[in-house]
Amino acid sequence: MIVCSCNALTNHDIADAVRRGASRPNEVYASKGCKAQCGNCVPGVVCALRSLIRERKEAAMAFAPVDQGAGSVAYA
């Protein structure tokens, strides 16, 4: 899906940028080699960023060790 028609920025471009460490809209645009033009897409980019970052954190937490006390470790 195209999120920014000025730069042909897609939801896949945003996901790729997040995988490479982007956490701010300007980092998403920079990963594609562009900048926000009219600004109408910025709320959509921010929404997608938040969602993707939250999903990554939740996935990471699912495999994070959980301290069970007394030296034992379990995984969530």
NURO-517276 format. One record per residue (C-alpha): residue in one letter; chain; y, x, z. Coordinates in nm, 2 decimals, m for minus. Last residue first. Layout:
N
<a; A; <Y; X; Z>>
...
This chain:
76
<a; A; <m1.65; 0.80; 2.80>>
<y; A; <m1.83; 1.13; 2.84>>
<a; A; <m1.98; 1.25; 3.16>>
<v; A; <m1.92; 1.56; 3.37>>
<s; A; <m2.09; 1.66; 3.69>>
<g; A; <m1.93; 1.92; 3.92>>
<a; A; <m1.93; 1.71; 4.24>>
<g; A; <m1.70; 1.45; 4.09>>
<q; A; <m1.76; 1.22; 3.78>>
<d; A; <m1.48; 1.38; 3.58>>
<v; A; <m1.46; 1.21; 3.24>>
<p; A; <m1.49; 1.43; 2.93>>
<a; A; <m1.29; 1.31; 2.64>>
<f; A; <m1.48; 1.16; 2.35>>
<a; A; <m1.34; 0.80; 2.37>>
<m; A; <m1.01; 0.95; 2.47>>
<a; A; <m0.98; 1.13; 2.13>>
<a; A; <m1.04; 0.80; 1.95>>
<e; A; <m0.78; 0.63; 2.16>>
<k; A; <m0.53; 0.90; 2.10>>
<r; A; <m0.59; 0.89; 1.72>>
<e; A; <m0.56; 0.51; 1.71>>
<r; A; <m0.23; 0.53; 1.91>>
<i; A; <m0.10; 0.79; 1.66>>
<l; A; <m0.19; 0.57; 1.37>>
<s; A; <m0.03; 0.26; 1.51>>
<r; A; <0.29; 0.44; 1.61>>
<l; A; <0.32; 0.61; 1.27>>
<a; A; <0.25; 0.28; 1.09>>
<c; A; <0.53; 0.11; 1.28>>
<v; A; <0.77; 0.40; 1.24>>
<v; A; <0.70; 0.40; 0.86>>
<g; A; <0.75; 0.03; 0.84>>
<p; A; <1.08; 0.05; 1.03>>
<v; A; <1.20; 0.34; 0.81>>
<c; A; <1.12; 0.16; 0.48>>
<n; A; <1.46; m0.01; 0.44>>
<g; A; <1.64; 0.32; 0.48>>
<c; A; <1.79; 0.34; 0.13>>
<q; A; <1.68; 0.69; 0.06>>
<a; A; <1.45; 0.83; 0.33>>
<k; A; <1.38; 1.19; 0.24>>
<c; A; <1.12; 1.36; 0.02>>
<g; A; <0.87; 1.64; 0.00>>
<k; A; <0.57; 1.43; 0.09>>
<s; A; <0.52; 1.61; 0.42>>
<a; A; <0.89; 1.60; 0.46>>
<y; A; <0.89; 1.22; 0.45>>
<v; A; <0.63; 1.20; 0.72>>
<e; A; <0.81; 1.47; 0.93>>
<n; A; <1.13; 1.27; 0.90>>
<p; A; <0.95; 0.96; 1.03>>
<r; A; <0.83; 1.14; 1.35>>
<s; A; <0.48; 1.23; 1.48>>
<a; A; <0.35; 1.44; 1.19>>
<g; A; <0.05; 1.66; 1.29>>
<r; A; <m0.15; 1.71; 0.97>>
<r; A; <m0.36; 1.40; 1.04>>
<v; A; <m0.03; 1.22; 1.09>>
<a; A; <0.09; 1.33; 0.74>>
<d; A; <m0.23; 1.22; 0.58>>
<a; A; <m0.20; 0.88; 0.75>>
<i; A; <0.15; 0.84; 0.63>>
<d; A; <0.06; 0.94; 0.27>>
<h; A; <m0.23; 0.68; 0.29>>
<n; A; <0.02; 0.41; 0.39>>
<t; A; <0.21; 0.49; 0.07>>
<l; A; <0.53; 0.67; m0.01>>
<a; A; <0.64; 0.60; m0.37>>
<n; A; <0.98; 0.77; m0.28>>
<c; A; <1.22; 0.48; m0.33>>
<s; A; <0.93; 0.23; m0.30>>
<c; A; <0.86; 0.32; 0.06>>
<v; A; <0.56; 0.16; 0.23>>
<i; A; <0.35; 0.13; m0.08>>
<m; A; <0.00; 0.00; 0.00>>
